Amino acid sequence: IMSHRICAFLAMGTAVFGCIHSTFLTTLTFQLPYCGPKDVNYYFCDIPVVMKLACADTSTLEMVGFISVGLMPLSCFFFILTSYSCIVR
């Protein structure tokens, strides 16, 4: 059932949506005003760590991050569930 075309489509879709997701969150993060110390205590500079350095209210960005982190796995779960139900049927 799995053809090379469908496999390539799924791989490209994953890469494209992953890039869009990370670009969206990074763009929102770097639009915040930053003041005070610019030191990050981690080797890997993750978005929640950088948000702690912002001077403005970050609740909207946190909400966007939590929703997107929740919706991505949920949509993948429903896609997998649909796929397996078609296989069983």
N, C-alpha and C positions, 0 to 999 in steps of 0.2 A: 504494500500500500504506500509506503514511504518512497517517494521518488527523489531524484537529485534536485529537482526544481523546488519541491516542498521543503527539503532539508536546507537548501540555500536560502529560501525565503524566511524560514524560522530563525536561522542563524543571523541573517541580516536584520531582521526585525528586532531581535534581542539586542544587537549591537547599536542600532539606531535609537531605540527607546531608552537604552541605558545611557547613551551620550546625551540625549535630550534631557533626561531626568537629572543627570549630574550637572549639566550646564545651567539648567534652570535654578537649582538650589545654590550653586556657586555664584551665579549672577546676583541672586537676591541677597546672599551673604555679604558680598563685597560692595553692595550699595549702602550698607549700614555705616553710620559715622563711628569712627574709632578714635578714642582719646585715652590718655594714660599709658600704662606700661604696654609694650608690644611684645612681651616675652611669652612664649608658649612652652609649657613644661613637658611637652611630648615631642618625640622624634617625628611622628606622623601628625600633621596639622589637619585634624578633622574639623568638619563644619561646626559641631556643637562646641568644640574647644575655642574656635575663632569667635563664635557668637558671644562667648563670655567676655570678650574684650571690647564689645560694642558699648557705646554710651547711651544708645536709644533703646526703646522697648523692642524686644525680640520675640514677643509672644506670637505674633502673626507668622513669622518665619518658622518658629518652633512648631506651630500648628500645621503649616504647609509640609514641613519635614515629616511629622508624625503621620499625617494623612497619606502622603506619598509612600512612605515606608510601609504603611498598612495596606494600601490599595494595590501596590505592585504584587506582593505575594498572594493576596486574595484573588486578584485577576488571574495569576498563574495557576493557582489552585483550581479555579473554576474551569480554566482551559484544559488542564490535565484531567479533571473529573469528566468533562464533556468528551474528551478524547477516549478515555477508558470506557465510558458508557457506550460510545459508538462501536468500540472494539467488541464489547460483550454482546451488544445487540447483533 
